[in-house]
Amino acid sequence: MYPEYLVEPMRAELTTVGFEELKTAEAVDSAITSEGTVFVVVNSVCGCAAANARPAAKLAAANDKHPTKLVTVFAGMEKEAVDRARGYMLPFPPSSPSMALFKDGKLVHMIERHQIEGRPAQMIADSLIGAFEQYC
C-alpha cells in the first residue's frame, strides 16, 4: 500500500475527467457486468502510467464515441477491487498499468503494460479509440 497523499494526484488525473474510482470488489462487479460498454483503467504509480497510460486514457475518453462507463482501480491500493477487475481480464496476466474494454460484461479489448511502456500516449489512445469505434 502506498500513502494516500502520494496516489491522490494520480487518482485525480482520471477522476477529474469523468472516471469513477472503484474501491470494492462489489463495485467492480456492478460496473463490469452492467449492460453497455465499460472502460477500465488499472492505474498505478509507475512512470509509464504517468507518461503514457493516464494521458492515453484521457485522450481516448475525450473521443466522440466512447464507453458508457469510465472506471478505474488503483494497483497497490484497493487490493480486492484490483484483484476482482483482473479476474475479469483473464486470460491476460495481471499488469499495471493496463486497460480493458468490456461490452455487456465480456472483455473485447485489452492493453497490457508491455503495450504501454515506451509507446507515446497518442499511439495508445489511437488503439483505444479504434476499439471504442468498433464496440461502443
N, C-alpha and C positions, 0 to 999 in steps of 0.2 A: 504494500500500500504506500502511496505517495502522500505527502502532506496536501491537504485540500487547497491551501493557498498556492501551491505550485501548479496544480492542474486546472484551477478555476479559469485562468485566461484561455487555456486550451479548450475547455468545455464551451466557454462563451464564444469562441471563434465560430462554432457551429450553431449554438442555440440562438445567437443574435440574428441569424439569417433564417430561422424557422425550423431548425432541427429540434425534436423533442428528445430529451435525455431520458433513457430508460434505466432505472436503477434497481429493478427487481426482476426475477425470473418471470413472475406473473405478468408484468408489464411487457416484457419481451414476447411472451406467448400471445397476449392480446393484440399486439401490434402486428406481428409477423403472420399470424393466422387469419387476420382480417381480410375481407374482400378488397380487391383492388391491388395497387402496386405499393410496395414499401421499400424504400432505400435505407439500408442500414450501414452506418459507418462505425467500424471498431476503431475508436480514437486511441491515441497513445502519446506518450511523452517523447518518443524517439524523434530524431531530427528529420527523418523522411516524412513523418506526419505533418510537421510544421512547414517544410519546404515544398511538399508535393501533395500529400493526401488531403489535408484540410482545404487548401486552396482549390484543388481539383473538385472536391465535393461541393464547395461553394459555387464554383463556376458552373458545374453541371446542374445544380439545383436551380440556378437562375435561368436555365433554358425554358423556352415557352412550353415545351412538352416535358413534364416531369412527374415523378411518382405522386400518388395520392398522399402518402405519408413519408416524411423525412425523419429518421430516428438515429440515435447514436447511443453506444455503450462505451465505457472507458476502461480499457485494459489496465490492470493493476489497481483498480479501484473497486468497483462493484462486481466481485468475482462471480456470484450466482447469475447475475444478468449477462455478463460476458460469456460465461460457460453455456448458458442456455442459447444465446444468439449463435455461438459457434456450433452448437449441436444442430441447428437448422442449416448450417453451412456445409455440413458433411456431404461429400467425402473429402472436401478440402481440409487440409490440416490447419490448426489454429495459427493465425499470424496477426500481428498488429504492427502497423495499421492494416486494415483490409476493408473492403466494401462489397456489399452484396445487394442485388435487386431481387425482390420476391414478387411474384404475381399470384394472387389468390393462394398464398401460403407456400408456393413452390419456388425454389431457387431457380432463377433464369439467367443470372449473370453474376460473375464473381471476379473480383480483382484482389489478388493476394499481394502481400508485402513485396515479393520479388518482382512484381509487375509495377510497383510504385517506386522502388529505390532506383535512383539515377534517371528517372524519366521526368520531364517537365510537367508541371501541373496541367497545362493545356492539353498535352497528349493523353493524360489520364482522363481528363474531363471529356475529351472527344470520344473515348471509348465508352464512357458512361452515357454521354448524350446519344450515341448510337443505340445503346441498349434502351434508353428511355424512348427514343423514337420508335423502336420496334415493339416494346411491350406496354408502354403507357397510353 
